[in-house]
Amino acid sequence: MKRLLAALVLHASFFTLQAEVWDTLCIDRYRIDSTEVGALKAEVNALAFFQNDELSSRVAKGYTLPGAWLQPKLTYTPIRQIRIEAGAHLMLYDGANRYPNYAYHDIVRWKGNQHTHGVHALPYLRAQADFRHLTLVLGDIYGAQNHGLVLPLFNPEQNLSADPEMGFQLLLDRRHVHLDLWLNWQSYIFNLDSHQEAFTVGMNSTILWNRDRSKRLQWETPIQVILQHRGGELDTTDMGVQTVMNGAIGLRMRYRPVRQRVLNHLRAEANLLGSWQQHGTLWPYDTGLALHTAVLAQMLRGLDAEVGYVCAPRRFANLYGSPFFGTLSTRYPGETFTRMHTLYASLGYTYVFTPAYRLGARLDLFSYNSRQTSAMPLAFGVYLRVCPSFLLNRKHK
C-alpha cells in the first residue's frame, strides 16, 4: 500500500489544464482564429452559479453566492493580427440591489464607499494584437483562471465574484516556455480623490522541459509572482503606501495513460510558496513560507478528483488565495495562527454540451489544524457557462 501511494504521488500531476471544472468553465482561448478575419460578431458570455460556502470558523465566515454575470459584446477582427471587443460586464446576485464597486476582499480599504444599484455594471473594452509567438492585450485582459496560478495563490471562487481585470497583458508561447505577464489596474485616482490608487502586477512563467509535447509524460516548472501596490503620488488618505507580494516555484508532472478506460490524466505537483511585505502594515508580519503538494486525477465521463496539502510551518499570507491556505484570519482581522496544516479534497464534474455550453459542479472539503484552532469546513457549487456567438456581418477580401 505504501508503494502504491508513493507511486500515485510521484506520477500524478499530468492532467491537461482544461479538464478540471474551473478550467473547463472559465479559461478562454486568446489566440485569434484566422477564420474570423473580416467578421463582426455579437457574443454573449455568461456564467450562472450557485455557490454555498459552509466555512464558519475562526479563519473565515461562511456565505452563499447565488447569481450570474453577463458580458454582452461586439467583436471585430479587421485583419489576422487584430481583434477589438466592446460591451459591458454585468453582475447580479439574487435578491441584491446594492453593490460595492469592487469584489475582492478588503477592497473597501482603498476603494471608498462607491456603490452601484440594481446591477453591478462596468464597461468592457479589449484591444488585442497577435504576433507569431506573442499576444498583446490592452483594456480587459485574460485574467482570473486564465493566469494559471497555483491553488494557494488564487481562490477559483473569484471567477464568480471579482470584476474583470483591466490593464495590460503580454502572453508568450514558445516550445519550452509559456509566459503570462500582466498589470491589473484596480483603482484609479484623480487629484484630491479620497481613496487610494491600487494595482496588481503578476507573472506566470512555465518552463516546459519536453521537446515533444505529444509525449505521455510531461515535466514543467512554474515560476509565479503576484505583487499588489496601494498608494501613489496623488494619495490624500492616511493609509500610507502598501506593497505586498506572493511567489511560487515548483515542479509539476503530467501523465496521459495509453489506455484511457477509467483514467484520462494524472497530475502531481509540489510548490514552494512565499509572502513578502515590502512596505506598509497590511499584514502583521513581513515574510512567510509555505509548502503545497497536490495530486489530481481526471477520469472519464467528466469526473475529476484532487487531494492536496498546504503546510505553513510558521506564517504565510496570500493575496488572492483561500484563507485556509494562510495563517491570517479574515473573520477576525489581526488574528494570526501558527503552524497551519490544511488538507483538502475536491470532487468535480463537467459536462460539455458544445464548446459554447458547459455545465459544472464541485464539492470542496477542507481540514485545517493549528495551535489555536481546527475545523472541517466545506463548499459546493453548480455552474453553467453560456458563450454563443452570432455572425452579424463579414467583410470579404
matplotlib code that plots the C-alpha trace (Angstrom):
import matplotlib.pyplot as plt

x = [0.0, 2.8, 4.5, 1.2, 0.6, 4.1, 3.7, 0.5, 2.1, 5.1, 3.2, 0.1, 0.4, -0.1, -3.6, -4.4, -5.4, -8.7, -10.1, -10.6, -14.0, -12.8, -10.6, -13.3, -15.8, -13.6, -10.5, -10.9, -8.9, -6.9, -5.2, -7.0, -8.6, -7.8, -11.3, -12.6, -10.9, -13.4, -16.2, -18.3, -19.9, -22.3, -21.2, -23.0, -20.6, -22.3, -21.8, -24.7, -23.8, -24.9, -22.0, -22.6, -19.6, -20.1, -16.9, -17.9, -14.8, -12.2, -10.5, -13.4, -17.1, -19.5, -21.7, -23.6, -23.3, -26.4, -26.4, -24.8, -22.5, -23.1, -20.9, -22.8, -20.3, -19.4, -16.2, -14.5, -11.4, -10.3, -7.1, -5.4, -3.5, -6.1, -9.3, -11.4, -14.1, -16.6, -19.6, -20.4, -19.9, -23.0, -23.1, -26.3, -26.7, -30.2, -32.0, -29.3, -30.0, -26.8, -23.3, -19.8, -17.6, -15.2, -15.5, -12.0, -11.9, -10.7, -11.1, -13.1, -9.8, -8.8, -11.9, -14.1, -17.8, -18.7, -21.7, -24.0, -27.7, -29.8, -27.0, -23.2, -22.3, -18.9, -17.8, -15.9, -13.3, -10.4, -7.9, -5.7, -2.7, -1.3, 2.2, 3.9, 4.5, 3.3, -0.1, -0.5, -3.8, -4.9, -8.1, -9.9, -7.2, -7.5, -7.5, -8.6, -8.4, -6.5, -3.4, -3.0, -1.9, -1.4, -4.3, -2.9, -2.3, -5.7, -9.1, -11.1, -14.2, -13.1, -14.2, -17.7, -17.3, -14.4, -14.6, -12.8, -9.1, -8.2, -4.8, -2.1, -1.0, 1.7, 1.3, 4.3, 4.1, 7.2, 8.2, 9.8, 8.1, 4.7, 4.8, 1.9, 2.8, 0.1, -0.8, -4.3, -5.2, -7.8, -8.3, -7.6, -7.4, -7.7, -6.3, -7.9, -9.7, -10.4, -9.4, -6.1, -4.6, -4.2, -2.8, -1.6, 1.4, 1.7, 3.8, 3.4, 6.3, 6.0, 9.1, 8.2, 11.0, 9.9, 10.7, 7.8, 4.5, 2.7, 4.6, 2.5, 4.9, 5.5, 7.6, 7.1, 8.5, 6.0, 7.5, 4.9, 4.9, 2.0, 2.6, -0.1, 0.7, -1.6, -1.0, 0.5, 1.7, -1.9, -2.9, -4.6, -5.6, -3.7, -3.3, 0.2, 1.9, 1.2, 3.2, 2.8, 3.6, 3.3, 5.6, 5.7, 8.2, 7.6, 7.8, 4.9, 4.4, 1.6, 0.8, -1.7, -2.1, -2.2, -5.5, -8.0, -10.7, -11.2, -8.4, -7.7, -4.9, -2.9, -1.1, 1.2, 2.9, 4.9, 5.3, 7.3, 5.3, 6.4, 4.9, 6.7, 5.5, 7.9, 6.2, 3.3, 1.3, -1.4, -0.1, 1.0, 4.4, 6.7, 7.8, 6.3, 6.8, 4.6, 4.7, 1.9, 1.6, -1.3, -2.4, -5.3, -6.9, -9.2, -11.5, -13.8, -17.4, -16.3, -15.2, -12.1, -10.7, -7.9, -6.2, -3.7, -1.9, -0.6, 1.8, 2.7, 5.2, 5.3, 3.4, 2.2, -0.2, -1.8, -3.2, -5.9, -5.9, -8.4, -7.9, -7.5, -4.1, -2.7, -2.1, -4.3, -8.0, -10.4, -13.1, -11.2, -8.8, -5.4, -5.7, -3.0, -2.3, 0.9, 1.9, -1.2, -1.7, -4.5, -5.6, -8.2, -10.1, -12.2, -14.6, -15.7, -18.0, -18.2, -20.5, -19.7, -22.9, -20.9, -17.9, -20.4, -22.5, -20.8, -22.1, -20.1, -20.4, -17.8, -17.5, -14.6, -13.7, -11.1, -9.5, -7.1, -5.3, -3.1, -2.1, -5.0, -7.9, -9.1, -12.2, -13.5, -15.4, -16.8, -18.1, -20.1, -21.5, -23.2, -22.3, -23.5, -21.3, -23.0, -21.0, -22.6, -21.6, -23.7, -22.2, -23.6, -21.5, -18.4, -16.2, -14.8, -11.4]
y = [0.0, 2.4, 1.7, 2.3, 5.6, 6.7, 5.8, 7.8, 10.9, 10.6, 10.2, 12.2, 15.6, 15.3, 16.2, 18.7, 22.1, 22.4, 19.2, 20.5, 22.1, 25.7, 25.5, 24.0, 26.7, 29.8, 29.6, 31.5, 30.9, 34.0, 33.4, 34.9, 32.4, 33.1, 32.2, 35.2, 37.8, 40.3, 39.1, 41.3, 39.2, 39.6, 37.5, 36.6, 35.5, 34.4, 32.3, 31.4, 29.9, 28.8, 28.6, 27.7, 28.1, 26.4, 27.9, 29.3, 29.1, 31.4, 31.6, 32.7, 33.4, 31.3, 32.8, 31.9, 33.3, 32.8, 34.8, 35.3, 37.6, 38.5, 40.1, 41.1, 42.4, 43.0, 41.6, 42.6, 41.1, 43.5, 41.6, 38.4, 40.1, 42.5, 41.9, 44.6, 43.9, 46.3, 45.7, 45.6, 43.4, 42.9, 41.2, 40.2, 38.4, 37.0, 39.3, 42.1, 45.7, 47.5, 46.6, 47.8, 49.0, 46.1, 42.5, 41.5, 41.0, 44.1, 46.3, 48.9, 50.0, 51.7, 51.9, 54.1, 53.9, 53.9, 51.7, 50.9, 49.9, 47.3, 45.6, 45.9, 47.3, 48.0, 48.8, 46.1, 47.1, 45.0, 45.6, 42.7, 42.2, 38.8, 38.2, 34.9, 33.9, 36.9, 38.3, 41.9, 42.8, 46.3, 47.0, 44.0, 41.3, 37.5, 37.3, 35.1, 31.4, 32.2, 33.1, 29.5, 30.4, 27.6, 27.0, 28.6, 31.8, 32.1, 31.2, 30.0, 31.4, 34.8, 33.6, 34.2, 37.4, 39.5, 42.3, 41.6, 42.5, 45.7, 47.0, 45.5, 41.9, 40.1, 36.4, 34.4, 30.9, 29.1, 25.4, 25.5, 28.3, 29.9, 33.4, 35.5, 39.0, 41.4, 44.6, 44.8, 48.5, 48.1, 51.6, 54.8, 58.1, 61.7, 64.7, 65.1, 61.8, 60.3, 56.7, 55.0, 54.0, 50.3, 47.9, 44.3, 43.1, 39.4, 36.9, 33.2, 31.7, 28.0, 26.2, 23.1, 20.6, 18.2, 18.9, 16.7, 17.9, 14.8, 12.5, 10.9, 12.1, 15.9, 17.9, 21.6, 24.2, 27.0, 30.3, 32.7, 36.2, 38.5, 42.0, 44.5, 48.1, 50.6, 54.3, 56.8, 60.4, 61.7, 59.8, 62.1, 59.3, 58.5, 54.8, 55.1, 53.0, 49.3, 46.8, 43.1, 40.1, 36.3, 34.0, 30.3, 27.9, 24.2, 21.1, 19.6, 16.3, 15.3, 11.9, 10.6, 6.8, 4.7, 3.1, 5.7, 3.4, 4.9, 7.4, 10.1, 12.1, 12.4, 15.5, 15.8, 19.0, 20.4, 24.2, 26.3, 29.5, 32.8, 36.0, 39.4, 42.7, 45.2, 48.3, 49.1, 47.2, 45.5, 42.1, 41.6, 40.1, 40.8, 37.4, 33.9, 30.5, 27.5, 24.2, 23.0, 19.5, 18.1, 15.1, 15.4, 12.7, 13.3, 10.4, 9.5, 10.9, 14.3, 13.4, 14.7, 14.4, 16.3, 15.8, 18.3, 19.6, 23.0, 23.5, 26.9, 26.0, 29.4, 32.1, 32.8, 35.3, 35.1, 37.9, 36.2, 32.6, 30.9, 31.9, 28.2, 28.2, 31.0, 32.0, 35.1, 35.2, 37.0, 36.7, 38.4, 41.0, 40.9, 37.3, 35.0, 31.3, 29.3, 26.1, 25.9, 22.5, 22.2, 19.1, 19.5, 17.2, 18.2, 16.3, 17.9, 17.1, 18.8, 18.2, 19.9, 20.1, 22.1, 24.4, 27.2, 25.5, 23.8, 22.6, 22.0, 21.0, 20.9, 19.8, 21.0, 19.7, 21.3, 20.1, 22.5, 22.5, 24.9, 25.5, 27.9, 26.3, 23.5, 22.8, 20.9, 23.4, 22.6, 24.3, 23.2, 24.8, 24.3, 26.4, 26.9, 28.7, 30.0, 31.8, 31.6, 34.0, 35.3, 36.5, 39.9, 40.8, 39.6, 41.9, 39.8, 40.5]
z = [0.0, 0.8, -2.5, -4.3, -2.6, -3.3, -7.0, -7.2, -5.6, -7.9, -11.2, -10.6, -11.9, -15.5, -16.4, -19.0, -17.5, -19.5, -17.9, -14.4, -13.5, -13.2, -16.2, -18.4, -17.3, -17.1, -19.4, -22.6, -25.8, -26.6, -30.0, -32.9, -35.3, -39.0, -40.0, -38.0, -40.3, -41.5, -39.2, -37.0, -34.3, -31.3, -28.4, -25.1, -22.4, -19.2, -16.1, -13.9, -10.5, -7.1, -4.6, -0.9, 1.4, 4.8, 6.1, 9.5, 11.8, 13.3, 9.9, 7.7, 7.6, 5.6, 2.8, -0.3, -3.9, -5.9, -9.2, -12.5, -14.5, -18.1, -20.8, -24.0, -26.5, -30.1, -31.6, -34.8, -36.4, -39.2, -40.0, -38.9, -36.1, -34.6, -32.6, -30.9, -28.4, -26.8, -24.5, -20.8, -17.7, -15.6, -12.2, -10.4, -7.1, -6.4, -4.0, -4.0, -5.0, -3.9, -4.9, -3.8, -6.7, -6.3, -5.2, -3.8, 0.0, 2.0, -1.1, 0.8, 2.5, -0.7, -2.9, -0.8, -0.4, -4.1, -4.9, -7.8, -7.6, -9.3, -11.0, -10.8, -14.3, -15.9, -19.4, -21.3, -23.8, -25.2, -28.0, -28.9, -31.3, -32.2, -33.4, -34.2, -30.6, -28.7, -27.8, -26.6, -24.8, -23.7, -21.7, -20.3, -20.1, -20.0, -16.2, -13.2, -14.2, -17.4, -15.4, -14.3, -10.8, -8.3, -6.0, -2.8, -4.6, -6.3, -5.0, -8.0, -6.5, -7.7, -11.2, -9.8, -7.7, -8.9, -11.5, -14.8, -14.7, -16.7, -17.8, -19.9, -20.7, -22.6, -23.5, -25.0, -26.2, -27.3, -27.4, -24.0, -22.2, -21.6, -20.2, -18.9, -17.7, -16.7, -14.9, -13.4, -12.6, -9.8, -8.5, -10.5, -8.6, -9.8, -7.9, -4.5, -4.6, -1.1, -1.9, -2.8, -6.1, -6.4, -9.0, -9.2, -11.2, -12.0, -13.8, -14.5, -16.4, -17.0, -18.3, -20.4, -20.3, -23.0, -26.7, -27.9, -26.4, -27.6, -25.2, -22.4, -19.7, -19.3, -16.9, -16.0, -13.7, -12.8, -11.5, -10.3, -8.8, -7.7, -6.3, -5.2, -4.6, -2.9, -2.6, -5.1, -5.5, -5.6, -2.5, 0.1, 2.6, 5.8, 5.0, 3.6, 0.9, 1.0, -1.1, -0.6, -2.8, -3.2, -5.1, -6.0, -7.7, -8.1, -10.1, -12.0, -13.8, -16.2, -17.5, -20.0, -19.9, -23.1, -22.4, -21.2, -19.9, -16.5, -16.0, -18.6, -17.0, -13.8, -12.4, -9.4, -8.2, -5.4, -4.9, -2.5, -1.6, -0.2, 1.0, 1.5, 2.7, 1.2, 2.6, 5.0, 7.7, 5.7, 7.1, 10.7, 9.5, 6.7, 5.4, 5.3, 3.7, 2.9, 1.0, -1.3, -2.7, -4.7, -6.8, -9.4, -11.5, -14.4, -15.1, -17.9, -18.0, -16.8, -13.3, -11.6, -8.1, -6.3, -2.9, -1.6, 1.4, 2.4, 5.3, 6.7, 9.3, 10.9, 9.0, 5.4, 3.9, 0.5, -1.6, -3.6, -2.2, 0.1, 3.8, 4.7, 2.9, 5.0, 8.6, 8.7, 9.8, 7.5, 10.1, 12.9, 11.4, 13.1, 14.4, 13.2, 13.5, 13.9, 12.1, 9.9, 8.3, 5.7, 3.9, 1.1, -1.2, -4.2, -6.4, -9.7, -12.6, -16.0, -19.0, -22.3, -24.4, -27.0, -26.6, -26.1, -23.4, -20.4, -17.1, -13.9, -10.3, -7.5, -3.8, -1.7, 1.7, 4.0, 7.2, 8.9, 12.1, 14.0, 17.6, 18.1, 16.1, 13.9, 11.8, 8.8, 6.5, 3.1, 0.0, -3.0, -6.2, -9.5, -12.6, -16.2, -18.7, -21.8, -24.6, -28.0, -30.8, -33.8, -37.1, -38.0, -41.0, -42.8, -44.9, -47.8, -49.2]

ax = plt.figure().add_subplot(projection="3d")
ax.plot(x, y, z, "-o")
ax.set_aspect("equal")
plt.show()
